[in-house]
Amino acid sequence: MRILLISTAFSGLTQRFYTELEDAGFLVSVELHLGDIVKLLEGVSLFKPDLILCPFLTKRLPKEIYANYKCLIVHPGIKGDRGPSSLDWAIQNNEPEWGVSLLEAAEEMDAGDIWAHKTFPMRQATKSSLFYREVTQAAVDCLWEVLSYFDAPDFKPEAQDYSKPEYKGKLQPLIKQPDRAINWKSHKTDEILRRINTADGSPGVLDEIYGKPVFIFNAHKESHLTGKAGEIIATANHAICRATVDGAIWIGHLKPKLESGAKAIKLPATSVLKDLVPKAVAATSAFKGLLSKNISKAIRHIEIDYAKPGRELPCQEVWYEQESDVAYLYFPFHNGGMSTEQCRLLLSVYRHVATLPVKAIVLMGGEECWSNGIHLNHIEIANSPADESWLNINAIDDLIYQIITTLDKVTISAVAGSAGAGGAIMAIAADRVFAREGVIFNPHYKNMGELYGSEYWTYLLPRRVGQEMAASLTEQRLPISAKKAWRIGLIDKVLDKNHTIFAAQIKHLINAMIADSEALRQCLNAKAKTRCYDESLKALATYRQFELTQMYANFYGNENYHIARQHFVYKTSNDKTTPENIAIHRQKNGPAGKLSLGSMYHFVWQDFYQTGDDLADGQHEDIFTLANQLVSSVNREELAKNIQLIYRHVKEHFNVEEEQMEQLDFRGYKAHVREHNGMLEKLAEIEHKITNDEWKQRDIQEFMDKWGEHIIHSDMAFNAYLKKQGLESA
């Protein structure tokens, strides 16, 4: 069955639909609705789908499509609900229950027949959190219900009928800023939180602080502090605490409203207000209970003691909890981005936790976003985005290095929220990775202007899935489900899709893991042995140096990454066509299978390859340089030129070596020559594959493996013979 996903963006729910359908064996492709109707119609015509699904649309689907194809649209509303702000109104009106409907596309928006419908109880949470959890899962349940009877001849979708008692929804208008507006003098804390929650993600609630128009995001209820309604009464962790008529709320992020429609970036609240907030009076969190007295006289800055267990403040982004022999480390950074400062903070807390008398450290991350790697918004507003990018990537590398080299404790990543780029790699730095069903992994970087990536991915990814799969994941740049991640070995176990059950399962698994002292001892011994062996083959510093060399070129060598980052953070794009990696109907030569630039393959000369013969060692080392040059080739002509260079260099080296062996009557001469001939045949085979466009980078990896083994075993033996001959002649 051919299923086409038409969506405004390839993110969130669209990625979930994509992975669910791909895992089930459907032929699935994606066409983005970018406003070009001609291009959209062309995409549909190219794919010729049996079914069109629209998980996320902000633009109307043309009649030419739904009149000729079965088109089902995901609407985040209960039966009868219509309008573009369904979930917003449900949150703001404090609805106890909401739902998702899979509707047939029709002339009248959201008025089509209902193919499937699911409901769920509402949580007190942000719109983005509800969408990621309840809405997405309900939509997936609707998807599978529809597919179960899509071809059933007797099935008929339900025509919407407002006379039925279960039709409690209604047509609602687009929610606008006046509808969300906060009256700090009359609205109570819970009402204010609901208004902010309706717009958390996009577009934020427009308000004014110290005369500056800003959009508010990331709010949390404060349980102790009070003050004059509307005033800023405290700061902590770059958040501001603003008093209400019956308490206070913490505001984590703001986005300035700029003149003339210019676009701004969401940033930590104190960063946006840095020139406006009066100088704060320092106070520790231990005294926050006293702050309710005369709070309006001064803004207090509360210092969080991260060495203490527990979450001291609602706006706290990093904390840990210790339960017996297990430490659980939480870091629900807003939207999953981790700035230089946040990486350093997390590293300091991790190092503290590593000193505790515990047997296991569990990395809990955030429930909606486990981690998405470096923080592009913070980088964008830096005086030098290139310099800040460099600091940020090194800070997250430092953190991941610490996780990899923790040898006296078991480390576990408990991935409840989706993980992307460096965040996905950070998860697999732990000894064990357990993921919630429904989590999406995007373990790649190249969509961000051909960014190479670091975080020791060239070590961590192949270690789990192998070289070929690692190359495929990073080059094809497609999302994968938790189930597929388990099948390919990226993670160790898939747990329940329900967040509460997932958390309980994590604790049960960890407790069982550390309860058997002998098994734990063997696990830690094996871990230390593997780490020492891996380090002897290629040091972690070598992987990092190579990755950062590529990243330096990304940051300072060209503008591709910087342009892509700007489009990402400002939500702009010049792209008018769906990327080919997700649109198989637009791939000129069928589904993409060939690797592009930025290979994970790199070859490093190690000290243990040295024979003591300066001439031979120099020639041996040259092959490593030429192999790296080969995998960096940008076209077939360069590939052909570089493989010929390797062949000539190897052939000349072998000729000199064989002539010397023959003259000295080396007893291993014939066996040595056979090895030489085998490697030359391998190089000739690679050249043939390049000519026929069949070459794969693992071919040179196989050659270099043989080259290294030949040096260690055969060349070392000949070198020992040479030394012995020299001593005897003396």
N, C-alpha and C positions, 0 to 999 in steps of 0.2 A: 504493500500500500504506500502510495506517495503522498506525503504530508508536507505542506508548505506553511511555514510560520511567517506571518506578516506582522511586523512590530515596528514601533517607533525607534526602539533601541535594542541592541543585543545585550541585555543585562537582566538581572533579577529573575522574574518569572519566565521570561523568554528563554533564558539559559536552562532553567529547571525543566521546562517543556522539552527543550532540545535534547537534554541528557536523558530524560525519561523515555522519549521516543527512540532515540538512538540505541539505548540499552536494550530495548524490546525488539530491535531488529527492523524497525520501519525505515524506509528511505525518506530522510527528512532533510529539508533545505530551508534557508532563511532568505527573505527579501525584506529589506528595511523600507518603511514608508517614510521617505525623506521629503515629500512634498511634490516630487516630480511624477505626475500621474502617468505620463507616457512611459517613463522608466519602470514604474510599478507594473503597468500592464504588460510591458515587455518581459519582466521577470516571471510573471504568472504564466505567460504564453510559453516561455522557454522550459519551465519545469513541468507544466501540464499536471497539476496535482489532482489526486482523488478527493482530497479534503484540505481546506485552508483553515488554520487556527490563528486567531489574533489574541495573543496573551496580553499585549500592552499597546494600546493605540491612543494617540492624542489627536489624530487627524481622521476625518471621515473616510470610510472605505468606498471607492467608486462603485456605482451601480453596475458598470460594465463587468465588474469582477463577481459580485455576489449574485448577479442574474445568471451567470454561466457556470459558477462553481458553488459547491456547498461551503459556506463560510460561517464559522462559529466564533463568536467574540466573547472574551472573558469580561464580565461586568462584576465589580466588587460590591454587590448589593443584594438585598433580599428581594423576594418576588414583588414585582410592581415598582421597585425603585428604578428611577431613571435620572440621568443627568451626569455631568462630568465630575462632580465633587461628592460622590456617594459616601466614601469612607470618611471624608472630612466632616460631613454633617453628622454621620453616625457617632463619631468621637465627641464632637462639640455638643450634641444633644444627649450625650450620656446614655446611648442605647445599650440595653443589657445584652442584646443578641444581634448578630449581623450575619451576612452570608455572601455567597458567591453564586452567580448564575452564568451558565454557558448558553448564550443566546444566538439564535440565527440572525445573521445580518439582514437588515431591512431598511426601507426608505426612512422610516421614523427611528431616530436614535433610541437604542435600548428597548425597542418595542417588539422585537422579533420573538418568535416562538422559543420556549425554554426547552433545551435538550437535557440539561442536568442542573441540579440546584443543591447546595449544601449550606448548612448554617453552623455557627460557632458562637460560644459565649465571648463577650468582649472583655478584654483586660484593660486596666488603667495603664496605657502605654502610648508611645508615639505612633503616628501613622506609619512610618517606615518599619517599625518593629511589628506592628499588626500585619502589615502587608507581607513582610518577609516570613512570618510564622503562620498565622491563621489563614490569611487570604491565600497565600501560595499553596498551602497544603490542601485547602478546600478546592482550589482550582485544579490541582492535580487529581484529587478524588473525582471531580466532575469529568476531567479528561478521560480517565479510565472507564468511568461509567458510560460515557458516550461511545468510546471505541468498542465496548463490549456488545453494543447492539446497533452499531452504525450500519451494518449490512443486513440487519434483521428486517424482513419484508413487512412484518406486522407493527413495527415501531412507528409511533407518531409523536412528534414533539408537542409540548403543551402550549396551546395558544394562551396568551396572557388574558386573564379575566378578572377585572377588579371587583366583580360581584362576589367572588369567592372570599371566605373569611381569612384564608391564609395569605391573601394579597394585602400586606400591610404597608408596602412601599408606596411612594408617590413621586411625581416629577419634581425635582428640586433644581434650583438655579445654580449656576456657577458660583461657588463661594468666593467672596471678594474680601479685601482687607477690612472694609468697614464691618463686615460680618464677624471678623475675628478680633476686632479692636478690643483692647484691654482698658478697663477703667480701674486704675489702681486705688481709687478712693472708695469704690463700692464692690468690685468683684472680690470674692473670697479666693483663697489659695487654690482650691480644687478646680474652680471655674477657670482661673487663669491658666492652670496647667493644661486643662483640656483644650483651651484655645491655642496654646503653644503646640501641644501635641498634634493638633489637626494639620499643622503646617510644617512639622519637623521632618526634614527631608527636602521639601520644597512647598511653598516659596519662603517659609518663615513668617512670623507675625510682625507686621510693621509697627514700630513703637518709637518713642523718643527718649533718649537718655542724655542728660546734661545738654539738651538742645540739639543733639545729633540724631537724625533719623536713622534707625537701624532695624534690621530684621532679626528676630529672636529665635534661637534654636537651643536644643539640649538643656531642658529645664528639669529640675529635681526639687521635690518638696523638702524644706528644712524643718526639723522638728523641735529646735530649741530657740533659735534667734528670733527676736522681734524688734520692731522699730516703727518709725513713722511711715505709713503706707506710701509706697512709691519711691522711697529713698534707698540708695545703696548703703548697706550697713556693714558689709564685710567683703573681703576677697580671700580666695584660697585656690591654689592649683590653677591659676589663670581664670578662674570663674568669679563672678560677682554674685553677692547675695542681696536680693532686693526685697524689702519689707512689703507685706500685704496687710489688709485690714485685720486678718486673723492669724498672721504668722509671717512666713517668708519663703522665697524660692531661690534656688541657685540657678544662675543662667551661665551655661558653659561656653556658648558660642554666639557670635553676632556677625552680621554682614552689613556693612554700611550701605545706605541708599544714596547713590550718586546722582548728580545732576545729569540731565540730557540723556537719560537712559543708559549711561555707561555701566558696564558690568563690574561688580565687585566680587570679592572672595570671602567665604565664610572662614572666620578665624576665632581663636580663643578670645573671650570677652574683654579681658584686660588689655590685649593687644590692640583691639579696635578702639578702646577708650583710653589708651595710654597717656594722652596729653590732656585728658579731661578729668579723670578720677583724682580727687584730692589725696594728698599723701596719707597713706594708711598707717595706723599704729599697730606695731607687731604684737601678736598674742599667740600663745600656743593653744592647740585644740583642747588641752586639759582645762582651760579657763572659759571655754565657750558657753558653759552654763551661766557664767557671770555676766556675759555680754548683753543679756537682756536689759540690764540696768543702764540707763542713760546711753543707750546704743546710738541714738541719733547725734550725739555730740561729736563722734569721730568714727571714721571707717576703720575697722579693725582688719588687720591681715592675719589670718590664722595659718600657722605653720603645722603641717601634718607630720607626725612622727611615723615614718614608713617602716621603722624597725618593729613597731608594735603590731600584733595580729589584729585583723578585723578592719572594717571600713569605718573610719572615724567620721567622714563627711559624705553626704550624698554625691558631691561633685568629684570625689576622689577617683582617680583613674587607675591607680595601681594599689593593690593590697594583697595580703595573704592570710590564709586561715590555717591553723595547725590542728589536726585531729589525730591524736596519738602519734604514730610514727610517719604520718603523711602531711606534707605541706601543699596546700592548694594555692597557686599563684594566679590572681585575676588581673587582667589588663584590658577592660572594655573601652579602648580608645574610640572616640567618636568617629564613626564611619570607617574605622579600622586603620587609618593612617597613623604612622609612628614617626614623629619628628626626631631630630637629633637629640633634643632635650628629653623627649619621652623615652627614646631608646636608652639613653644614659640612666634615666631614672629606673627603668625596668631592670637594667643590668645591675644597678646598685641593690635593688630589692632582691633580685635573684641571688646575688652574692651573699647577702645576709641570710636568706633562706638556706643556702647551701652550707652555712655554718651551723645550722640547727641540728639537734640530735634526731634527725628523721631518716627514714630509709628510702623514701620516695618523694620526688617533687613533681607535682601535676600542673602543667601549664593549661590554665582554663581559658585564657583569652577573653573574648566577648561573646555573648550569646547570638547576636545577629551577624557581626563581623569578627571572626577570630583574629585576623590581622590581614592587612593588605600591603604591608611593607612600608617603604619610605613615604614621607608625607609631602605630596606634591603641592598642596596649598601653601605650606610653610616655605617650601623652596621657591615658589613663584614670587612671593613678596620680599624675599631676601635682597639685600643690596647687590649681591652677586649670586644669582641662582646656581651658577656652575660651582662656586665654592661651597654653597650650602648643600648642594647635591653630594659633593665629595665628602663633606662632614657627615651627612646623614647616612650614606652607604657604609662608611667606616664605623659609625656608631652601631648600626644593626649588625655588621660583621662581628664587632666585638662581643655583642650579646650572643650571637649564634656560636661563636667560638667557645664561649663559656659553657653553653649547653652541651656542645659536642665533647668537651674535655672534662665534664663532671663524671668522674669514674667511681666515686665511692657511694653513689646513690643511683637508684633507677629513676629515669626521667620519662614522663609520659605526657603526650599532647592530647588533651581532651577537646576535640574540635566540634563545638556545637554550632558555630556559625561559619559561613563561607570564608574561604581563605584564598588570597590571590597574590601573585608575584612573589616578593620576598616573604610575605606572610605564609604562603603555602610551603615555601622552602624551610622557613623557621620551624614549622610544625614537624617536618621529618628529620630535624636535627635531634629530636628526642629518641630514646631507645624504643619506645612503643608509641604508636599513633592510633587512637580510637576516635572514630567520627560518627556523628549522628546521621542517621538516614535522612537524605534530603539536602545534605551539605554539598555545595559545589566547590570544586577546586579549579583554580586557573594557574597552574604552575609554569607560567611563562611571562616574558617581559616585552617581546618585540613589538607588540602593538603600540607601545609608547615610543614611537620614533626609532625603531630598531635598537632599543636599549638592550645591552648584552646581559645585564644582571650580575649580581654577586651573591652574597650570603652563602658562599661555599657550595653553590648549586652544582658545579661541575664535579664535586666529590659526593654530595649527599644524594642527588637524584639517580645517577648510575648505580650507586651502592644498593638502592632499593629496587629499581626497575630494569637495570641493565642499560648499556650504552645506546642500543638502537631505540628502545622505547623512550629513553630520556631525550634523545635527539628529536624523536617524533613529537613528544609533548611540547617541547620548547619551540619547535619550528612551525608546527601546524597551528598552534595558538588556539586550541579549542578547549572549552570547559569540559570537565569530566565529573561524573557523579561520584558519591562516596562508594557506591557499589562497584563502579568500574575501577576506582582507585584501589579498592581491595583486590579486585581480580588481577590487576597488573602488579600488585605488591607495593604500591605506594603507601598504603596504610595497612594496619594489622587486623582491624576488626570494625564492623559496622554495627552500631547499636540502635536503639529505638529512636523513632522520629520525634516522639514527644520529649520536649526539653526536660521536664521534671523526671520522667522515667530514665532518660539518658543520664542525668546527674546521679541518680541512685545507682544505676548500673556501673558508672565509673567508680564510685566509691566501693562497690562490692568487688569489682575486678581488682582494684588496687589493694584492698585489704587481703584478698585471697593471694595475690602475688607476693606480698611481703610476709605472709603468715608462715610460710615454709622457709625456715632459716637456711637450710642446706641448699634448697633450690635458688634462693636469693644469692647466697654466697657464690654458687656456681655461675649464676647469671652475671654478677659483677666481675668475676674472674675472667669469664669469656669476653665481656665488654672491654676490659682493660687489655687483654691479649690482642683482640681485634684492632683496637686503637693503636697499640704499639706496632703491630704488623703493618697496618695501613700507613702509619707515619714513616715506617722504614721504606715503604715503596715510593711514597710521594708525600712530602710534608704538607700539612694544612696551609702553612705559609706560602707554599708554592702555588696551590690552588688559588689562594686569595690574591697573590701577586698577579697571576695571569688574568683573573677576572677583573681586577681593578685597572689593569693596563687597558683592557677593552672599555671599561667604564670611563676612564680618563678621556679616551678618544670621544666617547659619547658626550661627555660634559663640556669638553674644551675644543674638540676637533671639528665639530660641525653643528648646524642648527636643528637637525631633525628631531632630536629629543626635546629641545626647548620649544619648538613649534608645537609638537604633539602635546606636550605638557600644558601649554597655554590653552590649546583647544579644549583639553580635558577639564581644567579648573574653571574656565569661563563658560563651559558648556556651549562652545561654538565649534563648527566644523565646516571645512570646504568640501568634504566628501559628498558626492552626488550619486554614488553607486555603492551598493552593498559589497563589502569585502569578499573576495573570492573564497577565502578559507571557510566561510559559513554558507556561501551561496554556491552549492555544487553545480547548479544549472548555469552559472556564469564562468565556470572553469573551462578554459578552452581545450585543455587536454585531459579532461576527466578529473576526478578527485585528486587534490594535491597530494603528492607523495614524496616529491623531491625536497631535499634540504636546501635551505637558502643560506645566506651569509650569517656569520655569528655562531659558527659551530662550537659545540662544547668540547670538541676534540682538541687537545693540545699536548705536546710532547716535551718532556722536561729532562734535561741531562742531569743525572744524579752522580754524586761523588763515587758511589760504589761501582760505577761503570769504568772507572779509571784503572788502566793496566799498569801505569808507570812509564809507558812509552809515549813521550809528548807528541810525536808525529802521529801515531796510531790514535791516540786519544783525541787529538784535534780533528782527524778525519771522521772518527766515530761521532763526535759531537756535532759536526757539520750536518750529518743526516737528520738530527733532531731539528735543526734550524730549517732545513729544506722541507721536512715533513710539515712543520707549522706553516711554512710558506704555501705549501700545496693546499692545505685545508682552508687557507684564506683566499684562495683564487676566486675571482669574481665572475669568470666565464670559462667556456670550454677551451678557448685558446690559451688562457693562463694555466689551466689545469694541464693541458698537453705539454706546455713549455716546462712546467715545474716537475712533472713526472719524468721527463727526459733528463732534466738536470740531476734528479736523484739517481736515475739509472746510470748515467755516465759517471757520477761521483762514486757510486758503489762499485761499478765495474772496474774503474781505475784502481780503487783501493784493494779490491780482491786480486787483481792481476799482480800488484806489487807484493801482496802478502803471500800469494801462492808461489811466486817465483822464489821468495825468500825461504819458504818451507821446503821447496824442492831442493834448493841448494844445500840446506842444512840436514836433508834426509830426515825430516820430521815424521815420526811414525804414524801420526794422526792425519797425515796429508790428505789421503783419499777421502776420509770421512768429512774432513773440513771442506774440501772442494765440493762434495755433495751438498753440504749445507749452503755453500755459496751459490751453487747452481739453482737450488730450490728457491732462494730469495730473489735471484735474478728472474726466475720464471714468474714469481709472484708480482714483481714490478712490471714485467711484460704483460701479464694478465690485467693489471690495473690500467696500463696504457691502452690496452684493447677496449676495456670497459669505458674509458673516457671517450675514446673515438666513437663508440656506439651509444653514447649517452646512457650507459648502464652503471656508471660508477657510483659507489656509496662510500661515505667517509669511513665506515668501519673497515673497508678494504685496507686503507693505509694503517689503521689501528692494528689490524692483524699482522701486517708487515713489521710495524715497529715493535710489537710484542716479540716477534721472532728475532728481530735485530738485537733487542736487549738481552734475550736469552742466549743468543749466539756470543755476545760480548762476554757475558758472565761465565758461561760454561766453556765454550770452545776457544775464544781468544785468550782468556785467562790461562788456559792450559798451555797454549802455544807460547805465551809470554813467560810462563814459568820455565818452559823448555829453553827459551832464549837465554834466560838468566843463568840456567844451569850450564848451558854451553859456554857462556862467557866466563864463568868461574873455572870450568875445566880447562879452557884454553889458557887462562891466566896461570 
